[in-house]
Amino acid sequence: MEIESLGQAWDAGYGLRAKCAWGKRREGLRSVRECSLTGELDLHTLIWTRGRDFPVSGLANRLKCPWCGARTVTVILVPPAGAPTSMPVRLMRPR
């Protein structure tokens, strides 16, 4: 099963979670505090604002961490409850 768009994720019952990926311990000679803020994304609102055909893989480039302001965000597909854990899902990159 391939999940390419927000509409396909919605139809398959998947959810989306965003995680701040700002995790460097040092930047040059100064140390930088890690941020690992995680939050659920409202798939219904994303479909209303971006459209059903918006690629899930392009979503991370448009997000910003509300805590630290970093643009290094990872988007994770969350399988529906009761789905087999061995079900392979490929997250396709936009062409």
PDB file with one MODEL, atoms N, CA, C and O in Angstrom:
MODEL        1
ATOM      1  N   MET A   1       0.846  -1.178   0.000  1.00  0.00           N
ATOM      2  CA  MET A   1       0.000   0.000   0.000  1.00  0.00           C
ATOM      3  C   MET A   1       0.889   1.237   0.000  1.00  0.00           C
ATOM      4  O   MET A   1       1.835   1.336   0.782  1.00  0.00           O
ATOM      5  N   GLU A   2       0.580   2.161  -0.869  1.00  0.00           N
ATOM      6  CA  GLU A   2       1.344   3.391  -0.949  1.00  0.00           C
ATOM      7  C   GLU A   2       0.461   4.564  -0.545  1.00  0.00           C
ATOM      8  O   GLU A   2      -0.634   4.746  -1.076  1.00  0.00           O
ATOM      9  N   ILE A   3       0.950   5.349   0.394  1.00  0.00           N
ATOM     10  CA  ILE A   3       0.249   6.552   0.818  1.00  0.00           C
ATOM     11  C   ILE A   3       1.015   7.733   0.247  1.00  0.00           C
ATOM     12  O   ILE A   3       2.120   8.042   0.694  1.00  0.00           O
ATOM     13  N   GLU A   4       0.427   8.389  -0.738  1.00  0.00           N
ATOM     14  CA  GLU A   4       1.086   9.521  -1.377  1.00  0.00           C
ATOM     15  C   GLU A   4       0.461  10.851  -0.982  1.00  0.00           C
ATOM     16  O   GLU A   4       1.172  11.843  -0.821  1.00  0.00           O
ATOM     17  N   SER A   5      -0.842  10.884  -0.826  1.00  0.00           N
ATOM     18  CA  SER A   5      -1.518  12.162  -0.603  1.00  0.00           C
ATOM     19  C   SER A   5      -2.270  12.165   0.730  1.00  0.00           C
ATOM     20  O   SER A   5      -2.466  11.127   1.362  1.00  0.00           O
ATOM     21  N   LEU A   6      -2.680  13.363   1.130  1.00  0.00           N
ATOM     22  CA  LEU A   6      -3.467  13.496   2.357  1.00  0.00           C
ATOM     23  C   LEU A   6      -4.790  12.752   2.234  1.00  0.00           C
ATOM     24  O   LEU A   6      -5.260  12.158   3.205  1.00  0.00           O
ATOM     25  N   GLY A   7      -5.391  12.779   1.052  1.00  0.00           N
ATOM     26  CA  GLY A   7      -6.657  12.084   0.836  1.00  0.00           C
ATOM     27  C   GLY A   7      -6.526  10.583   0.983  1.00  0.00           C
ATOM     28  O   GLY A   7      -7.412   9.935   1.540  1.00  0.00           O
ATOM     29  N   GLN A   8      -5.428  10.016   0.490  1.00  0.00           N
ATOM     30  CA  GLN A   8      -5.204   8.573   0.627  1.00  0.00           C
ATOM     31  C   GLN A   8      -4.984   8.200   2.089  1.00  0.00           C
ATOM     32  O   GLN A   8      -5.449   7.152   2.539  1.00  0.00           O
ATOM     33  N   ALA A   9      -4.284   9.043   2.827  1.00  0.00           N
ATOM     34  CA  ALA A   9      -4.080   8.787   4.264  1.00  0.00           C
ATOM     35  C   ALA A   9      -5.413   8.830   5.002  1.00  0.00           C
ATOM     36  O   ALA A   9      -5.667   8.005   5.879  1.00  0.00           O
ATOM     37  N   TRP A  10      -6.257   9.783   4.651  1.00  0.00           N
ATOM     38  CA  TRP A  10      -7.581   9.909   5.276  1.00  0.00           C
ATOM     39  C   TRP A  10      -8.443   8.691   4.968  1.00  0.00           C
ATOM     40  O   TRP A  10      -9.073   8.126   5.862  1.00  0.00           O
ATOM     41  N   ASP A  11      -8.469   8.290   3.693  1.00  0.00           N
ATOM     42  CA  ASP A  11      -9.291   7.148   3.284  1.00  0.00           C
ATOM     43  C   ASP A  11      -8.840   5.846   3.943  1.00  0.00           C
ATOM     44  O   ASP A  11      -9.668   4.986   4.243  1.00  0.00           O
ATOM     45  N   ALA A  12      -7.531   5.693   4.170  1.00  0.00           N
ATOM     46  CA  ALA A  12      -7.001   4.475   4.784  1.00  0.00           C
ATOM     47  C   ALA A  12      -7.078   4.517   6.311  1.00  0.00           C
ATOM     48  O   ALA A  12      -6.757   3.526   6.968  1.00  0.00           O
ATOM     49  N   GLY A  13      -7.493   5.637   6.881  1.00  0.00           N
ATOM     50  CA  GLY A  13      -7.644   5.732   8.330  1.00  0.00           C
ATOM     51  C   GLY A  13      -6.377   6.101   9.078  1.00  0.00           C
ATOM     52  O   GLY A  13      -6.315   5.963  10.300  1.00  0.00           O
ATOM     53  N   TYR A  14      -5.370   6.566   8.362  1.00  0.00           N
ATOM     54  CA  TYR A  14      -4.109   6.932   8.995  1.00  0.00           C
ATOM     55  C   TYR A  14      -4.205   8.302   9.646  1.00  0.00           C
ATOM     56  O   TYR A  14      -5.055   9.120   9.294  1.00  0.00           O
ATOM     57  N   GLY A  15      -3.324   8.531  10.595  1.00  0.00           N
ATOM     58  CA  GLY A  15      -3.179   9.831  11.222  1.00  0.00           C
ATOM     59  C   GLY A  15      -1.790  10.370  10.917  1.00  0.00           C
ATOM     60  O   GLY A  15      -0.955   9.664  10.351  1.00  0.00           O
ATOM     61  N   LEU A  16      -1.546  11.602  11.288  1.00  0.00           N
ATOM     62  CA  LEU A  16      -0.240  12.216  11.076  1.00  0.00           C
ATOM     63  C   LEU A  16       0.276  12.783  12.382  1.00  0.00           C
ATOM     64  O   LEU A  16      -0.479  13.349  13.173  1.00  0.00           O
ATOM     65  N   ARG A  17       1.550  12.626  12.593  1.00  0.00           N
ATOM     66  CA  ARG A  17       2.220  13.158  13.775  1.00  0.00           C
ATOM     67  C   ARG A  17       3.449  13.924  13.296  1.00  0.00           C
ATOM     68  O   ARG A  17       4.155  13.475  12.392  1.00  0.00           O
ATOM     69  N   ALA A  18       3.700  15.071  13.900  1.00  0.00           N
ATOM     70  CA  ALA A  18       4.878  15.871  13.565  1.00  0.00           C
ATOM     71  C   ALA A  18       5.830  15.855  14.758  1.00  0.00           C
ATOM     72  O   ALA A  18       5.406  15.907  15.912  1.00  0.00           O
ATOM     73  N   LYS A  19       7.126  15.780  14.453  1.00  0.00           N
ATOM     74  CA  LYS A  19       8.154  15.767  15.497  1.00  0.00           C
ATOM     75  C   LYS A  19       9.258  16.734  15.101  1.00  0.00           C
ATOM     76  O   LYS A  19       9.756  16.697  13.976  1.00  0.00           O
ATOM     77  N   CYS A  20       9.633  17.591  16.025  1.00  0.00           N
ATOM     78  CA  CYS A  20      10.731  18.513  15.770  1.00  0.00           C
ATOM     79  C   CYS A  20      12.018  17.702  15.709  1.00  0.00           C
ATOM     80  O   CYS A  20      12.288  16.887  16.591  1.00  0.00           O
ATOM     81  N   ALA A  21      12.805  17.927  14.673  1.00  0.00           N
ATOM     82  CA  ALA A  21      14.029  17.156  14.479  1.00  0.00           C
ATOM     83  C   ALA A  21      15.271  17.963  14.844  1.00  0.00           C
ATOM     84  O   ALA A  21      16.388  17.574  14.502  1.00  0.00           O
ATOM     85  N   TRP A  22      15.081  19.083  15.534  1.00  0.00           N
ATOM     86  CA  TRP A  22      16.227  19.879  15.966  1.00  0.00           C
ATOM     87  C   TRP A  22      16.890  19.132  17.099  1.00  0.00           C
ATOM     88  O   TRP A  22      16.406  19.174  18.230  1.00  0.00           O
ATOM     89  N   GLY A  23      17.994  18.442  16.821  1.00  0.00           N
ATOM     90  CA  GLY A  23      18.589  17.591  17.831  1.00  0.00           C
ATOM     91  C   GLY A  23      20.088  17.689  17.941  1.00  0.00           C
ATOM     92  O   GLY A  23      20.712  16.845  18.584  1.00  0.00           O
ATOM     93  N   LYS A  24      20.686  18.695  17.332  1.00  0.00           N
ATOM     94  CA  LYS A  24      22.140  18.835  17.450  1.00  0.00           C
ATOM     95  C   LYS A  24      22.505  19.225  18.873  1.00  0.00           C
ATOM     96  O   LYS A  24      21.839  20.049  19.499  1.00  0.00           O
ATOM     97  N   ARG A  25      23.548  18.634  19.358  1.00  0.00           N
ATOM     98  CA  ARG A  25      24.049  18.982  20.689  1.00  0.00           C
ATOM     99  C   ARG A  25      24.982  20.193  20.632  1.00  0.00           C
ATOM    100  O   ARG A  25      25.065  20.972  21.581  1.00  0.00           O
ATOM    101  N   ARG A  26      25.680  20.336  19.508  1.00  0.00           N
ATOM    102  CA  ARG A  26      26.620  21.444  19.386  1.00  0.00           C
ATOM    103  C   ARG A  26      26.485  22.077  18.009  1.00  0.00           C
ATOM    104  O   ARG A  26      26.262  21.391  17.011  1.00  0.00           O
ATOM    105  N   GLU A  27      26.622  23.373  17.974  1.00  0.00           N
ATOM    106  CA  GLU A  27      26.639  24.110  16.733  1.00  0.00           C
ATOM    107  C   GLU A  27      27.860  25.008  16.779  1.00  0.00           C
ATOM    108  O   GLU A  27      27.863  26.052  17.430  1.00  0.00           O
ATOM    109  N   GLY A  28      28.888  24.584  16.079  1.00  0.00           N
ATOM    110  CA  GLY A  28      30.160  25.309  16.185  1.00  0.00           C
ATOM    111  C   GLY A  28      30.761  25.073  17.552  1.00  0.00           C
ATOM    112  O   GLY A  28      30.939  23.928  17.966  1.00  0.00           O
ATOM    113  N   LEU A  29      31.072  26.135  18.248  1.00  0.00           N
ATOM    114  CA  LEU A  29      31.664  26.012  19.583  1.00  0.00           C
ATOM    115  C   LEU A  29      30.641  26.133  20.704  1.00  0.00           C
ATOM    116  O   LEU A  29      30.984  25.934  21.869  1.00  0.00           O
ATOM    117  N   ARG A  30      29.422  26.446  20.386  1.00  0.00           N
ATOM    118  CA  ARG A  30      28.422  26.581  21.453  1.00  0.00           C
ATOM    119  C   ARG A  30      27.471  25.389  21.445  1.00  0.00           C
ATOM    120  O   ARG A  30      27.224  24.788  20.400  1.00  0.00           O
ATOM    121  N   SER A  31      26.954  25.061  22.591  1.00  0.00           N
ATOM    122  CA  SER A  31      26.017  23.942  22.663  1.00  0.00           C
ATOM    123  C   SER A  31      24.601  24.460  22.426  1.00  0.00           C
ATOM    124  O   SER A  31      24.261  25.586  22.789  1.00  0.00           O
ATOM    125  N   VAL A  32      23.793  23.609  21.810  1.00  0.00           N
ATOM    126  CA  VAL A  32      22.421  23.957  21.452  1.00  0.00           C
ATOM    127  C   VAL A  32      21.488  22.978  22.153  1.00  0.00           C
ATOM    128  O   VAL A  32      21.719  21.769  22.142  1.00  0.00           O
ATOM    129  N   ARG A  33      20.445  23.506  22.755  1.00  0.00           N
ATOM    130  CA  ARG A  33      19.490  22.650  23.453  1.00  0.00           C
ATOM    131  C   ARG A  33      18.655  21.868  22.455  1.00  0.00           C
ATOM    132  O   ARG A  33      18.208  22.412  21.445  1.00  0.00           O
ATOM    133  N   GLU A  34      18.446  20.590  22.741  1.00  0.00           N
ATOM    134  CA  GLU A  34      17.620  19.742  21.880  1.00  0.00           C
ATOM    135  C   GLU A  34      16.154  20.108  22.030  1.00  0.00           C
ATOM    136  O   GLU A  34      15.711  20.543  23.093  1.00  0.00           O
ATOM    137  N   CYS A  35      15.419  19.927  20.958  1.00  0.00           N
ATOM    138  CA  CYS A  35      13.966  20.064  20.998  1.00  0.00           C
ATOM    139  C   CYS A  35      13.384  18.791  20.410  1.00  0.00           C
ATOM    140  O   CYS A  35      13.741  18.398  19.299  1.00  0.00           O
ATOM    141  N   SER A  36      12.508  18.157  21.133  1.00  0.00           N
ATOM    142  CA  SER A  36      11.880  16.935  20.635  1.00  0.00           C
ATOM    143  C   SER A  36      10.367  17.020  20.794  1.00  0.00           C
ATOM    144  O   SER A  36       9.715  16.030  21.127  1.00  0.00           O
ATOM    145  N   LEU A  37       9.818  18.194  20.557  1.00  0.00           N
ATOM    146  CA  LEU A  37       8.378  18.396  20.659  1.00  0.00           C
ATOM    147  C   LEU A  37       7.659  17.533  19.625  1.00  0.00           C
ATOM    148  O   LEU A  37       8.053  17.486  18.460  1.00  0.00           O
ATOM    149  N   THR A  38       6.626  16.867  20.053  1.00  0.00           N
ATOM    150  CA  THR A  38       5.839  15.997  19.188  1.00  0.00           C
ATOM    151  C   THR A  38       4.376  16.376  19.320  1.00  0.00           C
ATOM    152  O   THR A  38       3.912  16.704  20.412  1.00  0.00           O
ATOM    153  N   GLY A  39       3.652  16.333  18.218  1.00  0.00           N
ATOM    154  CA  GLY A  39       2.230  16.654  18.275  1.00  0.00           C
ATOM    155  C   GLY A  39       1.462  16.024  17.139  1.00  0.00           C
ATOM    156  O   GLY A  39       2.009  15.745  16.072  1.00  0.00           O
ATOM    157  N   GLU A  40       0.176  15.804  17.386  1.00  0.00           N
ATOM    158  CA  GLU A  40      -0.718  15.257  16.371  1.00  0.00           C
ATOM    159  C   GLU A  40      -1.091  16.367  15.389  1.00  0.00           C
ATOM    160  O   GLU A  40      -1.308  17.511  15.787  1.00  0.00           O
ATOM    161  N   LEU A  41      -1.164  16.022  14.121  1.00  0.00           N
ATOM    162  CA  LEU A  41      -1.633  16.954  13.100  1.00  0.00           C
ATOM    163  C   LEU A  41      -3.080  16.620  12.770  1.00  0.00           C
ATOM    164  O   LEU A  41      -3.444  15.448  12.669  1.00  0.00           O
ATOM    165  N   ASP A  42      -3.893  17.633  12.605  1.00  0.00           N
ATOM    166  CA  ASP A  42      -5.300  17.429  12.284  1.00  0.00           C
ATOM    167  C   ASP A  42      -5.429  17.212  10.781  1.00  0.00           C
ATOM    168  O   ASP A  42      -5.377  18.162   9.999  1.00  0.00           O
ATOM    169  N   LEU A  43      -5.595  15.965  10.392  1.00  0.00           N
ATOM    170  CA  LEU A  43      -5.656  15.597   8.981  1.00  0.00           C
ATOM    171  C   LEU A  43      -6.864  16.228   8.292  1.00  0.00           C
ATOM    172  O   LEU A  43      -6.786  16.605   7.122  1.00  0.00           O
ATOM    173  N   HIS A  44      -7.962  16.343   9.000  1.00  0.00           N
ATOM    174  CA  HIS A  44      -9.169  16.945   8.437  1.00  0.00           C
ATOM    175  C   HIS A  44      -8.911  18.402   8.047  1.00  0.00           C
ATOM    176  O   HIS A  44      -9.294  18.824   6.955  1.00  0.00           O
ATOM    177  N   THR A  45      -8.275  19.165   8.915  1.00  0.00           N
ATOM    178  CA  THR A  45      -7.965  20.570   8.614  1.00  0.00           C
ATOM    179  C   THR A  45      -6.938  20.676   7.498  1.00  0.00           C
ATOM    180  O   THR A  45      -7.036  21.569   6.657  1.00  0.00           O
ATOM    181  N   LEU A  46      -5.958  19.784   7.475  1.00  0.00           N
ATOM    182  CA  LEU A  46      -4.959  19.808   6.404  1.00  0.00           C
ATOM    183  C   LEU A  46      -5.597  19.559   5.047  1.00  0.00           C
ATOM    184  O   LEU A  46      -5.207  20.179   4.057  1.00  0.00           O
ATOM    185  N   ILE A  47      -6.564  18.667   4.989  1.00  0.00           N
ATOM    186  CA  ILE A  47      -7.254  18.409   3.724  1.00  0.00           C
ATOM    187  C   ILE A  47      -8.057  19.635   3.301  1.00  0.00           C
ATOM    188  O   ILE A  47      -8.102  19.965   2.116  1.00  0.00           O
ATOM    189  N   TRP A  48      -8.689  20.310   4.253  1.00  0.00           N
ATOM    190  CA  TRP A  48      -9.450  21.510   3.923  1.00  0.00           C
ATOM    191  C   TRP A  48      -8.545  22.640   3.432  1.00  0.00           C
ATOM    192  O   TRP A  48      -8.933  23.392   2.538  1.00  0.00           O
ATOM    193  N   THR A  49      -7.364  22.769   3.994  1.00  0.00           N
ATOM    194  CA  THR A  49      -6.487  23.886   3.627  1.00  0.00           C
ATOM    195  C   THR A  49      -5.544  23.571   2.478  1.00  0.00           C
ATOM    196  O   THR A  49      -5.216  24.466   1.699  1.00  0.00           O
ATOM    197  N   ARG A  50      -5.101  22.333   2.347  1.00  0.00           N
ATOM    198  CA  ARG A  50      -4.127  21.957   1.319  1.00  0.00           C
ATOM    199  C   ARG A  50      -4.741  21.172   0.165  1.00  0.00           C
ATOM    200  O   ARG A  50      -4.205  21.181  -0.943  1.00  0.00           O
ATOM    201  N   GLY A  51      -5.846  20.501   0.412  1.00  0.00           N
ATOM    202  CA  GLY A  51      -6.495  19.692  -0.627  1.00  0.00           C
ATOM    203  C   GLY A  51      -6.146  18.219  -0.478  1.00  0.00           C
ATOM    204  O   GLY A  51      -5.120  17.863   0.103  1.00  0.00           O
ATOM    205  N   ARG A  52      -7.021  17.365  -1.014  1.00  0.00           N
ATOM    206  CA  ARG A  52      -6.824  15.919  -0.902  1.00  0.00           C
ATOM    207  C   ARG A  52      -5.596  15.426  -1.646  1.00  0.00           C
ATOM    208  O   ARG A  52      -5.020  14.404  -1.273  1.00  0.00           O
ATOM    209  N   ASP A  53      -5.184  16.131  -2.693  1.00  0.00           N
ATOM    210  CA  ASP A  53      -4.065  15.677  -3.518  1.00  0.00           C
ATOM    211  C   ASP A  53      -2.709  16.169  -3.032  1.00  0.00           C
ATOM    212  O   ASP A  53      -1.695  15.868  -3.662  1.00  0.00           O
ATOM    213  N   PHE A  54      -2.657  16.915  -1.931  1.00  0.00           N
ATOM    214  CA  PHE A  54      -1.376  17.414  -1.428  1.00  0.00           C
ATOM    215  C   PHE A  54      -0.525  16.235  -0.953  1.00  0.00           C
ATOM    216  O   PHE A  54      -1.011  15.396  -0.195  1.00  0.00           O
ATOM    217  N   PRO A  55       0.747  16.156  -1.389  1.00  0.00           N
ATOM    218  CA  PRO A  55       1.589  15.017  -1.011  1.00  0.00           C
ATOM    219  C   PRO A  55       2.005  15.067   0.466  1.00  0.00           C
ATOM    220  O   PRO A  55       2.412  16.113   0.973  1.00  0.00           O
ATOM    221  N   VAL A  56       1.897  13.936   1.132  1.00  0.00           N
ATOM    222  CA  VAL A  56       2.286  13.836   2.537  1.00  0.00           C
ATOM    223  C   VAL A  56       3.789  14.123   2.691  1.00  0.00           C
ATOM    224  O   VAL A  56       4.214  14.711   3.686  1.00  0.00           O
ATOM    225  N   SER A  57       4.576  13.709   1.714  1.00  0.00           N
ATOM    226  CA  SER A  57       6.021  13.908   1.798  1.00  0.00           C
ATOM    227  C   SER A  57       6.414  15.380   1.687  1.00  0.00           C
ATOM    228  O   SER A  57       7.513  15.745   2.104  1.00  0.00           O
ATOM    229  N   GLY A  58       5.560  16.225   1.144  1.00  0.00           N
ATOM    230  CA  GLY A  58       5.858  17.651   1.035  1.00  0.00           C
ATOM    231  C   GLY A  58       5.397  18.454   2.231  1.00  0.00           C
ATOM    232  O   GLY A  58       5.618  19.664   2.289  1.00  0.00           O
ATOM    233  N   LEU A  59       4.762  17.801   3.184  1.00  0.00           N
ATOM    234  CA  LEU A  59       4.209  18.496   4.341  1.00  0.00           C
ATOM    235  C   LEU A  59       5.291  18.985   5.301  1.00  0.00           C
ATOM    236  O   LEU A  59       5.160  20.070   5.869  1.00  0.00           O
ATOM    237  N   ALA A  60       6.349  18.211   5.490  1.00  0.00           N
ATOM    238  CA  ALA A  60       7.395  18.577   6.445  1.00  0.00           C
ATOM    239  C   ALA A  60       8.087  19.888   6.067  1.00  0.00           C
ATOM    240  O   ALA A  60       8.537  20.626   6.944  1.00  0.00           O
ATOM    241  N   ASN A  61       8.173  20.179   4.776  1.00  0.00           N
ATOM    242  CA  ASN A  61       8.821  21.411   4.328  1.00  0.00           C
ATOM    243  C   ASN A  61       8.005  22.651   4.654  1.00  0.00           C
ATOM    244  O   ASN A  61       8.530  23.764   4.617  1.00  0.00           O
ATOM    245  N   ARG A  62       6.742  22.476   4.967  1.00  0.00           N
ATOM    246  CA  ARG A  62       5.856  23.608   5.233  1.00  0.00           C
ATOM    247  C   ARG A  62       5.560  23.804   6.714  1.00  0.00           C
ATOM    248  O   ARG A  62       4.788  24.690   7.081  1.00  0.00           O
ATOM    249  N   LEU A  63       6.165  22.988   7.564  1.00  0.00           N
ATOM    250  CA  LEU A  63       5.900  23.077   8.994  1.00  0.00           C
ATOM    251  C   LEU A  63       7.054  23.753   9.741  1.00  0.00           C
ATOM    252  O   LEU A  63       8.196  23.772   9.282  1.00  0.00           O
ATOM    253  N   LYS A  64       6.712  24.303  10.903  1.00  0.00           N
ATOM    254  CA  LYS A  64       7.694  24.970  11.760  1.00  0.00           C
ATOM    255  C   LYS A  64       7.355  24.611  13.204  1.00  0.00           C
ATOM    256  O   LYS A  64       6.189  24.659  13.597  1.00  0.00           O
ATOM    257  N   CYS A  65       8.352  24.257  13.983  1.00  0.00           N
ATOM    258  CA  CYS A  65       8.133  23.880  15.382  1.00  0.00           C
ATOM    259  C   CYS A  65       7.608  25.087  16.159  1.00  0.00           C
ATOM    260  O   CYS A  65       8.234  26.146  16.137  1.00  0.00           O
ATOM    261  N   PRO A  66       6.471  24.948  16.844  1.00  0.00           N
ATOM    262  CA  PRO A  66       5.930  26.078  17.598  1.00  0.00           C
ATOM    263  C   PRO A  66       6.727  26.388  18.865  1.00  0.00           C
ATOM    264  O   PRO A  66       6.592  27.478  19.420  1.00  0.00           O
ATOM    265  N   TRP A  67       7.541  25.465  19.324  1.00  0.00           N
ATOM    266  CA  TRP A  67       8.300  25.671  20.548  1.00  0.00           C
ATOM    267  C   TRP A  67       9.635  26.372  20.293  1.00  0.00           C
ATOM    268  O   TRP A  67       9.936  27.382  20.929  1.00  0.00           O
ATOM    269  N   CYS A  68      10.433  25.842  19.366  1.00  0.00           N
ATOM    270  CA  CYS A  68      11.777  26.397  19.146  1.00  0.00           C
ATOM    271  C   CYS A  68      11.901  27.179  17.844  1.00  0.00           C
ATOM    272  O   CYS A  68      12.885  27.894  17.652  1.00  0.00           O
ATOM    273  N   GLY A  69      10.916  27.059  16.937  1.00  0.00           N
ATOM    274  CA  GLY A  69      10.946  27.792  15.687  1.00  0.00           C
ATOM    275  C   GLY A  69      11.757  27.135  14.579  1.00  0.00           C
ATOM    276  O   GLY A  69      11.928  27.726  13.513  1.00  0.00           O
ATOM    277  N   ALA A  70      12.259  25.927  14.806  1.00  0.00           N
ATOM    278  CA  ALA A  70      13.072  25.239  13.804  1.00  0.00           C
ATOM    279  C   ALA A  70      12.199  24.749  12.652  1.00  0.00           C
ATOM    280  O   ALA A  70      11.027  24.420  12.840  1.00  0.00           O
ATOM    281  N   ARG A  71      12.778  24.707  11.479  1.00  0.00           N
ATOM    282  CA  ARG A  71      12.075  24.209  10.297  1.00  0.00           C
ATOM    283  C   ARG A  71      12.424  22.757  10.000  1.00  0.00           C
ATOM    284  O   ARG A  71      11.963  22.203   9.001  1.00  0.00           O
ATOM    285  N   THR A  72      13.221  22.142  10.842  1.00  0.00           N
ATOM    286  CA  THR A  72      13.567  20.731  10.672  1.00  0.00           C
ATOM    287  C   THR A  72      12.514  19.890  11.393  1.00  0.00           C
ATOM    288  O   THR A  72      12.644  19.583  12.578  1.00  0.00           O
ATOM    289  N   VAL A  73      11.476  19.529  10.655  1.00  0.00           N
ATOM    290  CA  VAL A  73      10.346  18.800  11.216  1.00  0.00           C
ATOM    291  C   VAL A  73      10.189  17.490  10.453  1.00  0.00           C
ATOM    292  O   VAL A  73      10.347  17.452   9.233  1.00  0.00           O
ATOM    293  N   THR A  74       9.881  16.429  11.169  1.00  0.00           N
ATOM    294  CA  THR A  74       9.626  15.122  10.570  1.00  0.00           C
ATOM    295  C   THR A  74       8.146  14.808  10.693  1.00  0.00           C
ATOM    296  O   THR A  74       7.550  15.018  11.750  1.00  0.00           O
ATOM    297  N   VAL A  75       7.546  14.304   9.614  1.00  0.00           N
ATOM    298  CA  VAL A  75       6.137  13.908   9.619  1.00  0.00           C
ATOM    299  C   VAL A  75       6.075  12.384   9.603  1.00  0.00           C
ATOM    300  O   VAL A  75       6.725  11.733   8.785  1.00  0.00           O
ATOM    301  N   ILE A  76       5.285  11.828  10.519  1.00  0.00           N
ATOM    302  CA  ILE A  76       5.181  10.382  10.693  1.00  0.00           C
ATOM    303  C   ILE A  76       3.740   9.954  10.430  1.00  0.00           C
ATOM    304  O   ILE A  76       2.802  10.556  10.953  1.00  0.00           O
ATOM    305  N   LEU A  77       3.570   8.914   9.619  1.00  0.00           N
ATOM    306  CA  LEU A  77       2.245   8.322   9.407  1.00  0.00           C
ATOM    307  C   LEU A  77       1.926   7.397  10.573  1.00  0.00           C
ATOM    308  O   LEU A  77       2.729   6.532  10.920  1.00  0.00           O
ATOM    309  N   VAL A  78       0.771   7.574  11.170  1.00  0.00           N
ATOM    310  CA  VAL A  78       0.334   6.746  12.295  1.00  0.00           C
ATOM    311  C   VAL A  78      -0.747   5.797  11.780  1.00  0.00           C
ATOM    312  O   VAL A  78      -1.796   6.250  11.322  1.00  0.00           O
ATOM    313  N   PRO A  79      -0.502   4.472  11.848  1.00  0.00           N
ATOM    314  CA  PRO A  79      -1.491   3.517  11.334  1.00  0.00           C
ATOM    315  C   PRO A  79      -2.767   3.534  12.168  1.00  0.00           C
ATOM    316  O   PRO A  79      -2.737   3.894  13.345  1.00  0.00           O
ATOM    317  N   PRO A  80      -3.883   3.147  11.564  1.00  0.00           N
ATOM    318  CA  PRO A  80      -5.139   3.106  12.305  1.00  0.00           C
ATOM    319  C   PRO A  80      -5.100   2.040  13.404  1.00  0.00           C
ATOM    320  O   PRO A  80      -4.335   1.079  13.329  1.00  0.00           O
ATOM    321  N   ALA A  81      -5.924   2.228  14.405  1.00  0.00           N
ATOM    322  CA  ALA A  81      -5.985   1.271  15.507  1.00  0.00           C
ATOM    323  C   ALA A  81      -6.450  -0.081  14.979  1.00  0.00           C
ATOM    324  O   ALA A  81      -7.398  -0.162  14.198  1.00  0.00           O
ATOM    325  N   GLY A  82      -5.782  -1.129  15.408  1.00  0.00           N
ATOM    326  CA  GLY A  82      -6.157  -2.475  14.999  1.00  0.00           C
ATOM    327  C   GLY A  82      -5.544  -2.920  13.688  1.00  0.00           C
ATOM    328  O   GLY A  82      -5.791  -4.039  13.237  1.00  0.00           O
ATOM    329  N   ALA A  83      -4.745  -2.058  13.064  1.00  0.00           N
ATOM    330  CA  ALA A  83      -4.096  -2.441  11.805  1.00  0.00           C
ATOM    331  C   ALA A  83      -2.929  -3.369  12.106  1.00  0.00           C
ATOM    332  O   ALA A  83      -2.248  -3.195  13.116  1.00  0.00           O
ATOM    333  N   PRO A  84      -2.690  -4.346  11.250  1.00  0.00           N
ATOM    334  CA  PRO A  84      -1.535  -5.215  11.476  1.00  0.00           C
ATOM    335  C   PRO A  84      -0.241  -4.418  11.393  1.00  0.00           C
ATOM    336  O   PRO A  84      -0.083  -3.565  10.520  1.00  0.00           O
ATOM    337  N   THR A  85       0.674  -4.698  12.297  1.00  0.00           N
ATOM    338  CA  THR A  85       1.918  -3.930  12.341  1.00  0.00           C
ATOM    339  C   THR A  85       2.860  -4.303  11.217  1.00  0.00           C
ATOM    340  O   THR A  85       3.799  -3.560  10.930  1.00  0.00           O
ATOM    341  N   SER A  86       2.635  -5.429  10.579  1.00  0.00           N
ATOM    342  CA  SER A  86       3.518  -5.847   9.494  1.00  0.00           C
ATOM    343  C   SER A  86       3.056  -5.330   8.130  1.00  0.00           C
ATOM    344  O   SER A  86       3.653  -5.661   7.107  1.00  0.00           O
ATOM    345  N   MET A  87       1.991  -4.517   8.114  1.00  0.00           N
ATOM    346  CA  MET A  87       1.483  -4.003   6.856  1.00  0.00           C
ATOM    347  C   MET A  87       2.457  -2.962   6.294  1.00  0.00           C
ATOM    348  O   MET A  87       2.648  -1.916   6.913  1.00  0.00           O
ATOM    349  N   PRO A  88       3.071  -3.220   5.145  1.00  0.00           N
ATOM    350  CA  PRO A  88       4.040  -2.273   4.603  1.00  0.00           C
ATOM    351  C   PRO A  88       3.358  -1.043   4.009  1.00  0.00           C
ATOM    352  O   PRO A  88       2.386  -1.155   3.263  1.00  0.00           O
ATOM    353  N   VAL A  89       3.879   0.113   4.349  1.00  0.00           N
ATOM    354  CA  VAL A  89       3.375   1.375   3.814  1.00  0.00           C
ATOM    355  C   VAL A  89       4.568   2.145   3.299  1.00  0.00           C
ATOM    356  O   VAL A  89       5.552   2.343   4.012  1.00  0.00           O
ATOM    357  N   ARG A  90       4.471   2.581   2.050  1.00  0.00           N
ATOM    358  CA  ARG A  90       5.543   3.383   1.479  1.00  0.00           C
ATOM    359  C   ARG A  90       5.095   4.819   1.395  1.00  0.00           C
ATOM    360  O   ARG A  90       4.008   5.113   0.896  1.00  0.00           O
ATOM    361  N   LEU A  91       5.925   5.709   1.880  1.00  0.00           N
ATOM    362  CA  LEU A  91       5.659   7.138   1.785  1.00  0.00           C
ATOM    363  C   LEU A  91       6.394   7.638   0.551  1.00  0.00           C
ATOM    364  O   LEU A  91       7.624   7.686   0.536  1.00  0.00           O
ATOM    365  N   MET A  92       5.653   8.009  -0.474  1.00  0.00           N
ATOM    366  CA  MET A  92       6.234   8.378  -1.751  1.00  0.00           C
ATOM    367  C   MET A  92       6.683   9.824  -1.761  1.00  0.00           C
ATOM    368  O   MET A  92       6.022  10.690  -1.187  1.00  0.00           O
ATOM    369  N   ARG A  93       7.799  10.085  -2.409  1.00  0.00           N
ATOM    370  CA  ARG A  93       8.294  11.448  -2.591  1.00  0.00           C
ATOM    371  C   ARG A  93       7.581  12.084  -3.790  1.00  0.00           C
ATOM    372  O   ARG A  93       7.243  11.388  -4.747  1.00  0.00           O
ATOM    373  N   PRO A  94       7.351  13.403  -3.742  1.00  0.00           N
ATOM    374  CA  PRO A  94       6.729  14.038  -4.893  1.00  0.00           C
ATOM    375  C   PRO A  94       7.654  14.003  -6.103  1.00  0.00           C
ATOM    376  O   PRO A  94       8.877  14.043  -5.967  1.00  0.00           O
ATOM    377  N   ARG A  95       7.068  13.930  -7.260  1.00  0.00           N
ATOM    378  CA  ARG A  95       7.864  13.854  -8.488  1.00  0.00           C
ATOM    379  C   ARG A  95       8.198  15.213  -9.002  1.00  0.00           C
ATOM    380  O   ARG A  95       8.864  15.338 -10.029  1.00  0.00           O
TER     381      ARG A  95
ENDMDL
END
